[in-house]
Amino acid sequence: MKLKKKARYALLVPTSMGVRITPADGQPVHCSTRFTLQATSAETNVASVSSYLGLPVKVLTAFVKGSPVARFIRDNLASRHMEYEGPELEQGGPWGLRHQFNIADSGAGSRGPRVWNDRAGEVGRLLDANDFDLDRIFRKEGVQIVHLSGLIAALSPATTKFCLEIARAAKKNGSLVSFDLNYRASFWIGREKELAKAFKEIASVADILVGNEEDFQLCLGIKGPEAGGRDIQGKIDGFKGMIEAVKKAYPNAGVFATTLRQVVDANHHLWGAILNTRAGWQVVQPRDITVTDRIGGGDGFVGGLLYAILRGWDEAKWIQFGWACGALATTQLTDYAQPADEEQVWSIWSGNARVKR
């Protein structure tokens, strides 16, 4: 991958920030009285790997003016070593704008996780490229990789347009584009034709395409293996065939990736990954991992993959570091990985969980 040499930011993510509340001690939401609050978004989940490991990260978002939740989010992004910018929009009274709430039951044992999204009045739905100086950001300051996800691209007609303009500005100024398709059926209702067209345009300029079997089929119309099921190893050839079809349809991209997950129970998964580059295939066969909270594991994988690319490592290490960052994320109560250092991640990859003194 040819990275832009002179760039202020290694990674840039446009996103709609919100907060996540999770019951303590792995309990269900409906019978809990104590919750942990954290700032969240899929895109900053991805960016956290790079920011915690010392690379400069920029977040483009929007805030509710005067909101204590907005202040909480700002402080959290700063604690993750991320720069941010974006407009402050008036709340407009009690029934006006706000930051979204994500209410998550992490699951335990035989009880699977459940996630409830409350996004009415979400300020990020109003994101507009006119609120950002894209010429300054991309031409004068410079960005090596822009990471887009299907969550922000499908959030509203405004954010769809916003992501298209970000992708166009990135390509015009020599930044690489990463696109995690992240299909969500509830976001696509009534907008299928519009979103299919937009997603195909973003995919056509993307250098890195990430998605699972459902994402590639439902976002891009590429036939693949049946979603779900337990025989993940038996599906690997099907995944490879699907990615080959995606490569033919989107020849600009040079990196294609998908994760493999088989759920034994909420705290025990088999976790693997497939990566295709111009040099060929890399496959991590599903391996046992212990899971505290599965939410964000896929984002951790993408974050590790992008970090490895940004560091200029050999391609064989890309999938390894991505796999290990995804596994790391599932051991933490936040829905993003917070690596202490590269050594911690490589220890996960090697299966070394011994104490370090």
C-alpha positions in Angstrom: 0.0 0.0 0.0 1.4 3.4 -1.0 0.9 5.7 2.0 1.1 9.5 1.7 4.5 10.5 3.1 3.8 14.0 4.3 0.7 13.8 6.4 -0.2 15.3 9.8 -2.7 12.5 10.5 -2.1 8.7 10.1 -5.8 8.0 10.4 -9.0 10.1 10.1 -12.5 8.9 10.9 -15.8 10.7 10.3 -18.3 9.6 13.0 -21.4 10.3 15.0 -20.4 10.0 18.7 -22.7 8.7 21.4 -22.6 7.0 24.7 -23.0 3.3 25.7 -24.4 2.0 29.0 -23.7 -1.5 30.1 -24.9 -3.3 33.3 -22.3 -4.2 35.8 -21.1 -7.8 36.3 -22.5 -9.1 33.0 -26.1 -8.8 34.0 -29.1 -8.2 31.7 -30.3 -4.6 31.3 -33.9 -5.2 32.5 -32.8 -6.4 36.0 -29.8 -4.1 36.6 -29.5 -0.9 38.7 -25.8 -0.2 38.1 -24.4 0.7 34.7 -21.1 1.7 33.2 -21.1 4.8 30.9 -18.7 5.1 28.0 -18.3 7.2 24.9 -18.6 5.2 21.7 -18.8 4.9 18.0 -17.8 2.1 15.6 -15.4 4.4 13.8 -13.5 5.6 16.9 -13.4 2.0 18.1 -11.3 1.3 15.0 -9.1 4.4 15.4 -8.4 3.6 19.1 -5.7 1.0 18.2 -3.7 3.6 16.3 -4.2 6.4 18.9 -3.3 4.2 21.9 -0.2 3.0 20.1 1.0 6.6 19.4 -0.2 7.4 15.8 -1.9 10.8 15.2 -5.7 10.3 14.8 -8.3 12.9 13.8 -12.1 12.6 14.4 -14.7 14.6 12.4 -18.0 14.7 14.3 -20.7 17.0 15.6 -21.6 18.0 19.2 -24.7 19.3 21.0 -23.8 22.8 22.3 -23.7 23.0 26.0 -24.5 19.3 26.6 -22.7 17.6 29.5 -22.8 14.4 27.3 -20.9 16.3 24.6 -18.3 17.4 27.2 -18.0 13.7 28.4 -17.4 12.6 24.8 -14.8 15.3 24.2 -12.9 14.4 27.4 -13.0 10.7 26.4 -11.6 11.4 22.9 -8.9 13.4 24.4 -8.1 10.6 26.9 -7.7 8.3 23.9 -5.2 10.7 22.4 -7.5 11.7 19.5 -7.8 15.2 18.0 -11.4 16.1 17.0 -13.2 18.9 15.3 -16.8 19.6 14.4 -19.7 22.0 14.7 -21.6 22.6 17.9 -25.4 22.6 17.2 -28.1 24.0 19.4 -30.1 21.4 21.2 -33.3 23.2 20.4 -35.1 22.4 23.7 -35.9 19.1 25.5 -37.2 17.5 22.3 -34.3 18.6 20.1 -30.9 17.2 19.3 -28.9 14.8 21.5 -26.1 12.2 21.3 -27.3 8.7 20.7 -27.6 6.1 23.5 -26.4 2.5 23.0 -27.8 0.2 25.7 -25.9 -3.1 25.8 -26.3 -6.4 27.6 -22.9 -8.1 27.1 -24.4 -11.6 27.7 -22.9 -14.4 29.8 -22.6 -18.1 29.2 -25.7 -19.4 27.5 -27.3 -15.9 27.5 -26.4 -14.1 24.3 -25.7 -10.3 24.1 -28.5 -7.9 23.3 -28.0 -4.3 22.0 -30.7 -1.6 22.0 -30.0 1.5 20.0 -31.8 4.8 20.9 -30.8 7.2 18.1 -33.8 9.6 17.9 -32.7 13.2 17.5 -29.1 12.1 17.0 -26.9 15.2 16.3 -24.6 13.2 14.1 -27.4 12.7 11.6 -26.8 16.3 10.5 -23.1 16.0 9.6 -22.3 18.2 6.6 -19.1 18.5 4.6 -19.7 22.3 4.5 -18.9 22.4 8.3 -15.4 21.2 7.6 -12.5 22.7 5.6 -11.7 19.6 3.6 -9.1 21.3 1.6 -7.2 22.2 4.8 -7.6 18.7 6.3 -6.7 16.7 3.2 -4.4 18.9 1.1 -2.6 21.2 3.6 -2.5 19.0 6.7 -2.7 15.6 5.0 -4.2 12.2 5.9 -2.7 8.8 5.2 -5.8 6.7 5.6 -9.5 7.7 5.9 -11.7 5.0 7.5 -15.4 5.0 6.7 -18.0 2.6 7.9 -21.4 1.7 6.7 -22.9 2.8 10.0 -22.1 6.5 9.5 -22.6 6.2 5.7 -26.2 4.9 6.2 -27.2 6.9 9.2 -29.1 9.6 7.3 -29.3 11.1 3.8 -27.0 13.9 5.1 -24.4 11.5 6.4 -24.5 9.5 3.2 -23.6 12.6 1.3 -21.0 13.6 3.9 -19.2 10.2 3.5 -19.3 10.4 -0.3 -17.7 13.9 -0.1 -15.1 12.7 2.4 -14.2 9.7 0.1 -13.9 12.0 -2.9 -11.7 14.5 -1.1 -9.5 11.7 0.2 -8.9 10.2 -3.3 -8.3 13.7 -4.8 -5.5 14.3 -2.3 -3.8 11.0 -2.3 -5.2 9.5 0.9 -6.0 5.8 1.1 -9.7 4.9 1.8 -10.7 2.1 4.1 -14.4 1.0 4.0 -16.0 -1.4 6.5 -19.4 -2.1 5.1 -21.2 -2.7 8.4 -24.6 -3.5 7.1 -27.5 -2.7 9.4 -31.0 -3.6 8.1 -32.8 -1.0 10.1 -30.7 1.8 8.5 -31.5 0.6 5.0 -35.3 0.4 5.3 -36.9 2.6 2.5 -33.4 3.7 1.3 -32.2 0.5 -0.4 -31.6 1.9 -3.9 -30.1 5.2 -2.6 -27.7 3.4 -0.3 -26.8 0.7 -2.7 -25.7 3.4 -5.2 -23.7 5.3 -2.5 -22.0 2.2 -1.1 -21.0 1.1 -4.5 -19.4 4.5 -5.2 -17.4 4.5 -1.9 -16.4 0.9 -2.6 -15.2 1.8 -6.1 -12.7 4.3 -4.7 -11.7 2.2 -1.6 -8.2 0.8 -1.2 -9.3 -1.4 1.7 -12.6 -3.2 1.8 -13.8 -5.1 5.0 -17.0 -6.9 5.6 -18.6 -10.2 6.5 -20.6 -12.5 4.3 -23.8 -10.6 4.9 -22.2 -7.2 4.4 -20.8 -8.0 0.9 -24.0 -9.5 -0.2 -26.5 -7.0 1.1 -24.5 -3.8 0.6 -22.8 -4.6 -2.8 -24.9 -7.5 -4.1 -22.0 -9.9 -4.2 -23.1 -13.5 -3.7 -21.4 -15.3 -0.8 -21.8 -18.1 1.7 -25.0 -18.3 3.9 -24.8 -16.1 6.9 -24.5 -17.6 10.4 -24.0 -21.3 11.2 -21.4 -23.1 13.2 -19.1 -24.7 10.6 -16.9 -21.7 10.0 -13.9 -23.7 8.8 -16.1 -25.4 6.1 -17.1 -22.0 4.8 -13.6 -20.6 4.2 -13.7 -21.6 0.5 -17.0 -19.9 0.2 -15.6 -16.7 1.7 -12.6 -16.8 -0.7 -14.9 -17.2 -3.7 -17.0 -14.2 -2.5 -13.9 -12.0 -2.1 -12.6 -13.0 -5.5 -16.0 -11.8 -6.9 -15.6 -8.5 -4.9 -12.1 -8.0 -6.3 -13.4 -8.3 -9.9 -16.2 -5.8 -9.2 -14.0 -3.3 -7.3 -10.5 -3.5 -8.9 -9.3 -0.3 -7.2 -9.0 -2.0 -3.9 -5.9 -4.0 -3.0 -6.9 -5.3 0.4 -10.0 -7.3 1.3 -10.7 -8.7 4.7 -13.4 -10.5 6.7 -13.5 -12.0 10.2 -14.6 -15.5 11.1 -16.5 -16.1 14.3 -18.2 -19.2 15.7 -20.0 -18.6 19.0 -19.7 -21.5 21.5 -21.3 -19.4 24.2 -21.2 -15.7 25.1 -17.8 -16.1 26.7 -16.2 -18.6 24.4 -15.7 -18.0 20.7 -13.7 -19.4 17.9 -12.1 -16.3 16.2 -10.4 -16.3 12.8 -9.9 -14.0 9.8 -9.3 -14.0 6.0 -7.2 -11.4 4.2 -6.5 -11.0 0.5 -3.9 -8.7 -1.0 -2.2 -8.4 -4.3 0.3 -10.9 -2.9 -2.4 -13.5 -2.2 -4.2 -15.1 0.7 -3.6 -15.0 4.4 -5.9 -17.1 6.6 -6.1 -17.3 10.4 -7.9 -20.5 11.2 -10.5 -20.0 14.0 -8.9 -20.2 17.4 -10.4 -20.3 20.9 -10.7 -16.9 22.7 -12.3 -16.0 26.0 -14.8 -13.2 25.7 -15.8 -10.6 28.3 -17.8 -8.5 25.9 -17.9 -9.3 22.2 -19.1 -5.9 21.0 -16.2 -4.1 19.2 -14.2 -7.2 18.4 -14.7 -6.6 14.6 -13.7 -3.0 15.0 -10.6 -4.1 16.9 -9.6 -6.3 14.0 -10.0 -3.5 11.5 -8.1 -1.1 13.8 -5.2 -3.6 14.1 -5.2 -4.2 10.4 -5.0 -0.5 9.6 -2.3 0.1 12.3 -0.1 -2.7 10.7 -0.6 -1.1 7.3 0.3 2.4 8.6 3.4 1.0 10.2 4.6 -0.5 6.9 4.9 -4.0 8.1 5.1 -7.1 5.9 1.7 -8.2 4.7 1.8 -11.5 6.7 1.7 -9.4 9.9 -1.4 -7.4 9.0 -3.9 -10.2 9.6 -2.0 -11.4 12.7 -2.0 -8.0 14.4 -5.6 -7.4 13.4 -6.7 -10.8 14.8 -5.0 -10.1 18.1 -6.4 -6.6 18.4 -9.9 -8.0 17.9 -9.2 -10.7 20.5 -7.9 -8.0 22.9 -11.1 -5.8 22.4 -13.2 -8.7 23.6 -11.4 -8.9 26.9 -12.1 -5.3 27.8 -15.2 -3.6 29.2 -15.0 -0.8 26.6 -16.1 -1.7 23.1 -12.7 -0.7 21.8 -9.2 -2.1 22.2 -6.8 -0.2 24.4 -3.4 -1.8 23.8 -0.7 -1.0 26.3 1.9 -1.5 23.6 2.7 -3.6 20.5 4.2 -6.3 22.7 0.9 -6.9 24.5 -0.8 -7.5 21.2 1.9 -9.8 19.8 1.7 -11.8 23.1 -2.0 -12.4 22.4 -1.2 -13.6 18.9 1.4 -16.0 20.2 -0.9 -17.4 22.8 1.3 -16.1 25.7 -0.9 -15.1 28.6 1.8 -15.5 31.2 2.3 -12.8 33.8 4.7 -10.0 32.8 6.6 -8.5 35.7 
